[in-house]
Amino acid sequence: MRVDQPLQRRSLSSAPQRRREAEQPLVMIVDDDASVREALSELILSAGFEPVCFASTRELIDADILDSPGCLILDVRMPGSSGLDLQQHLAKNGNPKPIIFLTGHGDIPMTVQAMKAGAVDFLTKPVRDQTLLDAVIAGIAMDAKRRADAVIVKRNIERVETLTPREREVLHEVARGRLNKQIAFDLGISEVTVKLHRGNVMRKMEAASIGELIRAWETLPAPMRQAYAT
C-alpha cells in the first residue's frame, strides 16, 4: 500500500503518542493526484489540523482509521472506487463520517447526490483556502457532536438496561406524559407503587427531573422504545 508522508510519521510514533494522536481529529485526504495531496496536506497543517493522505479509497479503507475522529476530503473521480462510492460504503456500514467533496469534474446531479447523502460541502477546484478550511472546521464539529451524542445514547442504554420490566413500563408511561394515577390504572397497581417505581427509575437513570428523564428516553433507539411500548 502506498502511503503519503503524514501517515508514515504517524506509523513510526510510539504507542503512547499514537494513543494521544488518536484523540485528535484527523483530516483524511483522498486524491489520486500527488500534487493535490501535498498542497492540501500543507494547508491543513497550517491551520493546526492533522492530515493523513491516500491515493485511493481502497488505501483509506485498508488503513483502518475511518473510525478515528475527524472528517474526509474526497476527490470524486479516481481510479477504482470513486468518492461517491466511498460515501455510500460508509453510510451502508453505519459510519456517517463528515465528507467534503473537492473535485475538478463536478456537475449538478453529482452535487445533489452528494449533498442529499449528507456531505458537508461539494467544492470545485481550484478552491479558496478559507472556503475549504471553513468546511473542514464544520466537518470536524459535526463529527465531534455525533461522537458526543453517541456517548450519551450508550450511557442511557446501559442505564435503562438496569431497570426491571415493571420499571421500564413505568418509564414508558411517564415518557408518554401519563399521571401517576393514570399509570396505576393502566398497569393495575396502586399509585403508591407507581411512585416507588418512578423513584427507582429516576435514581437508576440518574435523572434530576421528569424533563431530564424524558430527554434520556428520547435518546434511546426507536426499536428499544417501541419494545417497551409493547
LUMDREN-737873 format. One record per residue (C-alpha): residue number from 0; z, x, y. Coordinates in nm, 2 decimals. Layout:
N
SITE   i      w      u      v
SITE NUM      Z      X      Y
...
This chain:
230
SITE   i      w      u      v
SITE   0   0.00   0.00   0.00
SITE   1  -0.09   0.14   0.34
SITE   2   0.20   0.10   0.59
SITE   3   0.19   0.20   0.95
SITE   4   0.44   0.44   1.11
SITE   5   0.70   0.20   1.24
SITE   6   0.76   0.08   0.88
SITE   7   0.77   0.43   0.75
SITE   8   1.05   0.52   0.99
SITE   9   1.25   0.22   0.86
SITE  10   1.20   0.31   0.49
SITE  11   1.33   0.66   0.55
SITE  12   1.65   0.55   0.72
SITE  13   1.99   0.55   0.54
SITE  14   2.11   0.23   0.37
SITE  15   2.38   0.15   0.63
SITE  16   2.13   0.20   0.90
SITE  17   1.88  -0.03   0.72
SITE  18   2.15  -0.30   0.70
SITE  19   2.22  -0.27   1.07
SITE  20   1.85  -0.28   1.15
SITE  21   1.80  -0.58   0.92
SITE  22   2.02  -0.78   1.15
SITE  23   1.79  -0.71   1.44
SITE  24   1.48  -0.92   1.49
SITE  25   1.15  -0.77   1.37
SITE  26   0.81  -0.84   1.52
SITE  27   0.58  -0.83   1.23
SITE  28   0.23  -0.74   1.34
SITE  29  -0.07  -0.81   1.11
SITE  30  -0.41  -0.70   1.22
SITE  31  -0.69  -0.51   1.04
SITE  32  -0.77  -0.31   1.35
SITE  33  -0.55   0.00   1.36
SITE  34  -0.60   0.05   1.74
SITE  35  -0.48  -0.31   1.80
SITE  36  -0.17  -0.25   1.57
SITE  37  -0.09   0.07   1.76
SITE  38  -0.13  -0.10   2.11
SITE  39   0.08  -0.40   2.01
SITE  40   0.34  -0.18   1.85
SITE  41   0.38   0.02   2.17
SITE  42   0.41  -0.29   2.38
SITE  43   0.67  -0.44   2.15
SITE  44   0.87  -0.12   2.15
SITE  45   0.85  -0.10   2.53
SITE  46   1.01  -0.45   2.55
SITE  47   1.30  -0.34   2.33
SITE  48   1.20  -0.51   2.01
SITE  49   1.12  -0.35   1.67
SITE  50   0.76  -0.37   1.55
SITE  51   0.65  -0.35   1.19
SITE  52   0.28  -0.32   1.13
SITE  53   0.05  -0.42   0.85
SITE  54  -0.33  -0.41   0.80
SITE  55  -0.34  -0.73   0.59
SITE  56  -0.14  -1.04   0.50
SITE  57  -0.12  -0.90   0.14
SITE  58   0.06  -0.59   0.27
SITE  59   0.31  -0.80   0.46
SITE  60   0.38  -1.02   0.16
SITE  61   0.42  -0.72  -0.07
SITE  62   0.67  -0.56   0.18
SITE  63   0.91  -0.84   0.11
SITE  64   1.05  -0.86   0.46
SITE  65   0.94  -1.22   0.55
SITE  66   1.30  -1.34   0.53
SITE  67   1.41  -1.10   0.80
SITE  68   1.49  -1.24   1.14
SITE  69   1.21  -1.23   1.39
SITE  70   0.85  -1.35   1.44
SITE  71   0.49  -1.28   1.34
SITE  72   0.19  -1.17   1.54
SITE  73  -0.11  -1.25   1.33
SITE  74  -0.48  -1.20   1.37
SITE  75  -0.67  -1.50   1.24
SITE  76  -0.98  -1.34   1.07
SITE  77  -0.91  -1.05   0.85
SITE  78  -1.04  -0.92   0.51
SITE  79  -0.87  -1.12   0.23
SITE  80  -0.64  -1.39   0.33
SITE  81  -0.65  -1.50   0.70
SITE  82  -0.36  -1.55   0.94
SITE  83  -0.40  -1.93   0.89
SITE  84  -0.38  -1.88   0.51
SITE  85  -0.05  -1.69   0.56
SITE  86   0.08  -1.97   0.78
SITE  87   0.00  -2.22   0.50
SITE  88   0.16  -1.99   0.24
SITE  89   0.48  -1.97   0.44
SITE  90   0.50  -2.34   0.50
SITE  91   0.44  -2.41   0.13
SITE  92   0.73  -2.18   0.04
SITE  93   0.97  -2.33   0.30
SITE  94   0.97  -2.03   0.54
SITE  95   0.90  -2.17   0.89
SITE  96   0.86  -1.82   1.04
SITE  97   0.75  -1.85   1.40
SITE  98   0.39  -1.73   1.43
SITE  99   0.19  -1.61   1.73
SITE 100  -0.18  -1.60   1.66
SITE 101  -0.37  -1.34   1.85
SITE 102  -0.75  -1.33   1.79
SITE 103  -1.08  -1.25   1.94
SITE 104  -1.25  -1.52   1.74
SITE 105  -1.06  -1.84   1.81
SITE 106  -1.21  -2.18   1.86
SITE 107  -1.07  -2.52   1.94
SITE 108  -1.04  -2.66   1.59
SITE 109  -0.87  -2.34   1.48
SITE 110  -0.63  -2.36   1.77
SITE 111  -0.55  -2.72   1.69
SITE 112  -0.49  -2.64   1.32
SITE 113  -0.25  -2.36   1.40
SITE 114  -0.06  -2.54   1.67
SITE 115  -0.02  -2.86   1.45
SITE 116   0.12  -2.64   1.18
SITE 117   0.39  -2.51   1.42
SITE 118   0.25  -2.19   1.57
SITE 119   0.44  -2.07   1.88
SITE 120   0.11  -1.99   2.06
SITE 121  -0.26  -1.92   2.00
SITE 122  -0.37  -1.64   2.22
SITE 123  -0.71  -1.47   2.26
SITE 124  -0.78  -1.10   2.30
SITE 125  -0.75  -0.95   2.55
SITE 126  -0.42  -1.10   2.64
SITE 127  -0.18  -1.02   2.93
SITE 128   0.11  -0.82   2.81
SITE 129   0.36  -1.05   2.97
SITE 130   0.20  -1.36   2.81
SITE 131   0.23  -1.21   2.47
SITE 132   0.59  -1.09   2.53
SITE 133   0.68  -1.44   2.65
SITE 134   0.55  -1.58   2.32
SITE 135   0.74  -1.31   2.12
SITE 136   1.07  -1.39   2.31
SITE 137   1.01  -1.77   2.24
SITE 138   0.94  -1.70   1.87
SITE 139   1.25  -1.49   1.82
SITE 140   1.46  -1.75   2.00
SITE 141   1.31  -2.02   1.77
SITE 142   1.39  -1.81   1.46
SITE 143   1.75  -1.74   1.58
SITE 144   1.81  -2.12   1.63
SITE 145   1.67  -2.21   1.29
SITE 146   1.89  -1.95   1.13
SITE 147   2.20  -2.07   1.31
SITE 148   2.12  -2.43   1.22
SITE 149   2.07  -2.33   0.85
SITE 150   2.42  -2.17   0.85
SITE 151   2.57  -2.49   0.99
SITE 152   2.39  -2.70   0.72
SITE 153   2.50  -2.47   0.44
SITE 154   2.86  -2.48   0.57
SITE 155   2.86  -2.86   0.58
SITE 156   2.71  -2.90   0.24
SITE 157   2.98  -2.67   0.10
SITE 158   3.24  -2.88   0.27
SITE 159   3.11  -3.22   0.16
SITE 160   3.09  -3.09  -0.20
SITE 161   3.47  -3.06  -0.19
SITE 162   3.51  -3.44  -0.13
SITE 163   3.60  -3.68  -0.41
SITE 164   3.34  -3.95  -0.49
SITE 165   3.56  -4.21  -0.30
SITE 166   3.59  -3.98   0.00
SITE 167   3.21  -3.94   0.01
SITE 168   3.18  -4.32   0.01
SITE 169   3.42  -4.34   0.30
SITE 170   3.23  -4.07   0.48
SITE 171   2.91  -4.26   0.44
SITE 172   3.06  -4.58   0.57
SITE 173   3.22  -4.40   0.87
SITE 174   2.88  -4.25   0.95
SITE 175   2.74  -4.60   0.95
SITE 176   2.98  -4.69   1.22
SITE 177   3.19  -4.92   1.00
SITE 178   3.55  -5.00   1.09
SITE 179   3.84  -4.93   0.86
SITE 180   3.88  -5.30   0.77
SITE 181   3.51  -5.33   0.70
SITE 182   3.51  -5.03   0.48
SITE 183   3.82  -5.16   0.30
SITE 184   3.64  -5.49   0.23
SITE 185   3.32  -5.33   0.12
SITE 186   3.49  -5.09  -0.12
SITE 187   3.76  -5.33  -0.24
SITE 188   4.05  -5.12  -0.13
SITE 189   4.33  -5.15   0.12
SITE 190   4.29  -5.05   0.49
SITE 191   4.58  -4.81   0.44
SITE 192   4.39  -4.64   0.16
SITE 193   4.08  -4.61   0.37
SITE 194   4.28  -4.44   0.65
SITE 195   4.42  -4.20   0.39
SITE 196   4.07  -4.12   0.26
SITE 197   3.93  -4.08   0.61
SITE 198   4.21  -3.84   0.70
SITE 199   4.13  -3.63   0.39
SITE 200   3.76  -3.64   0.48
SITE 201   3.83  -3.52   0.84
SITE 202   4.05  -3.24   0.71
SITE 203   3.81  -3.12   0.44
SITE 204   3.51  -3.14   0.68
SITE 205   3.72  -2.96   0.95
SITE 206   3.61  -3.23   1.20
SITE 207   3.83  -3.28   1.51
SITE 208   3.69  -3.62   1.59
SITE 209   3.48  -3.90   1.44
SITE 210   3.19  -3.79   1.66
SITE 211   3.21  -3.44   1.51
SITE 212   3.23  -3.58   1.16
SITE 213   2.92  -3.79   1.22
SITE 214   2.73  -3.49   1.36
SITE 215   2.82  -3.30   1.05
SITE 216   2.70  -3.59   0.83
SITE 217   2.36  -3.59   1.02
SITE 218   2.31  -3.22   0.94
SITE 219   2.31  -3.29   0.56
SITE 220   1.97  -3.30   0.39
SITE 221   1.83  -3.65   0.38
SITE 222   1.83  -3.67  -0.01
SITE 223   2.20  -3.59  -0.01
SITE 224   2.28  -3.86   0.25
SITE 225   2.07  -4.11   0.05
SITE 226   2.25  -4.02  -0.27
SITE 227   2.59  -4.10  -0.10
SITE 228   2.45  -4.42   0.03
SITE 229   2.39  -4.55  -0.33
